[in-house]
Structure formats: C-alpha cells, structure tokens
Amino acid sequence: MQSLAERLPTNAAGARAVPIQRVGGTHLAAPQDDLLAIEEPLEIRLGFTDQGRRRHANVAVTMRTPGSDEELAVGFLFTEGLIHDAADVAHVGPCARGGANVVRVDLQPGVAIDLARLERHSYMSSSCGVCGKTSLEAVQVCRRPRLRLGQPVVQPAVIHQLPDALRAAQAVFERTGGLHAAALFDSEGSLLCLREDVGRHNALDKLIGVQVLDGSVPLSDRLLFLSGRVSFELVQKALTAGIPIAAAVGAPSSLAIELARDNGMTVLGFVRGNRFNVYCGAERLRAAAWAVG
C-alpha cells in the first residue's frame, strides 16, 4: 500500500519565461526570454473536529514557488506544533473551492488542535517565516525530540562535498538562479531528499513535510544542508524534526546558535571552498587527524 506521500502529485516546473534585454557595456541586446523562479501565494486551510463539530480554518498564506504544496502544508503544520505525525492527517490536497493556490489539510477526528498556538497575521513573505508572529512566545515551538549526544558522527570530507552535491541536484535553481534549497543527507554524504522554493523556510517545510508523510521523523541520523544562511526559525524547524546537524553555505544568526546550543545541535556555516566554520556541536565531527593551529 502506498504511503500518503507517494500518492501526492509533484510539480518540478517552478519557473516561468519572461522577456528581458541584456546589457553588455553600452550595448543593449535584442529582447529574449529568461526564466524566473515563480512566486505565488499559497493559502493553507485546516479541517478539524472541535467539540464534536467539524470546523475549518484558514491558518496561513505564504508566498512560495508552486510544487510540493501538500508537503509544504504538512511540514508547516508539523513545525508549528499543530500536528505530530502522519497519523494525524486524514487527507491533504488542493481545495476544491479554492483553486490551485489553496491546500487543505483535514485532520483525523479526535486530533486536538490549539489554534491559539498559531498566532500569525494572515500573510507571510517568502523571505521570513516568523515575521507574522504576533507575540514573542509564539516564536517558540515547545515540542522537540531529544537529540542523541555525539550522534551521528560525520567526517569533515563529507561536509566539504555537500555544496557540489546540492548544486548538482537543484534543477530549478540551475534554470533560474533564484531559489533556496534544503536538502537531507545521510552521514556518508548521500543525498536523500531535496526541495526548492523562493522562501528558505518554505523549502525546509517542504523537505520536512515529505518526511512526516513518509513516517520518517524524527530524523535523528540525518544531516540538513541549506543553500543560504541559518536563521533562528530554520534551526527551530530542524529541531522539531529531530535533525542533529545543520550545515549551510551562509552564516547563522546569534539566536540560531543560542537555540542550537541549548538543544545539543551541531551547526556549521560558510560551507564552501573546502572550508567551514563550526559554531556548536563539534563532537559530531571526526577526522583521522585534526590539524590544529
């Protein structure tokens, strides 16, 4: 029997042609087509049972790149602490009355929902997933799996190869140059799953969403690699999924490192050019001989 994730539709297009004119020095070239990453709103609707009555709520509108919308919706609800695993989800798919940019997630009867937990304004930009929060308390998601101390162990050589592996697998970025990516690797550096989006948090929600639907969380032996910087929210989402190592092309924020240290997570930044910085959790890195100095 297929899992819920295997029954979901996929859309890897993510790009749209627009007319442009290139300039070289003082030469204006003839019009030609160029590909841009698509950015469109997605409304996430929730169906649930409250005191014996079936209710529906619009929980968020996020600017995203179309594709893996169902995974995005499930990943968002999971990383917000509204659902805990795939067993909470009865159905997820396009809303019949909402069109292509509306996804509805119906929860199983008996799944308790606390909408006060989702204190957001109705709109989130693609650049920031927490900027719609209406209180500082709402930024923190409480439920997180406990990470295993010092596990998994990863060789520095594995970290060095991540940027090339990510770039080679970014199909839409290769065509547009305008998307973020979140990828899941095993401790040997094998790419397991990748999702792209104009929003960093959306890419990670898509990645986590498919793992939730597959029943693979917590991701206690996996490594997360991000195409941009490491923000507080991305660390929070990764911790919610039980990911012990987060590495990125860019830098982390101070609050991201504070959260990671408090929860025993390894964070690596500026992973590029055969170098990287270890911000916390160095015990998960092992080399035959470290050259110090």
Sequence and secondary structure as in RCSB ss.txt:
>XXXX:A:sequence
MQSLAERLPTNAAGARAVPIQRVGGTHLAAPQDDLLAIEEPLEIRLGFTDQGRRRHANVAVTMRTPGSDEELAVG
FLFTEGLIHDAADVAHVGPCARGGANVVRVDLQPGVAIDLARLERHSYMSSSCGVCGKTSLEAVQVCRRPRLRLG
QPVVQPAVIHQLPDALRAAQAVFERTGGLHAAALFDSEGSLLCLREDVGRHNALDKLIGVQVLDGSVPLSDRLLF
LSGRVSFELVQKALTAGIPIAAAVGAPSSLAIELARDNGMTVLGFVRGNRFNVYCGAERLRAAAWAVG
>XXXX:A:secstr
   TGGGS      EEEEEE  EETTEE   EEEEEE  EEEEEEEEEEETTEEEEEEEEEEEE SSSHHHHHHH
HHHHTTS  SGGGEEEEEE TTT TTEEEEEE TT    GGG  B S B TT SSTTBSSSGGG         TT
 S B HHHHHTHHHHHHHH HHHHHHS  EEEEEE TT  EEEEEEESSHHHHHHHHHHHHHHTT  S TT EEE
ESS B HHHHHHHHHTT  EEEESS B HHHHHHHHHTT EEEEEEETTEEEEEE GGGB  SS    
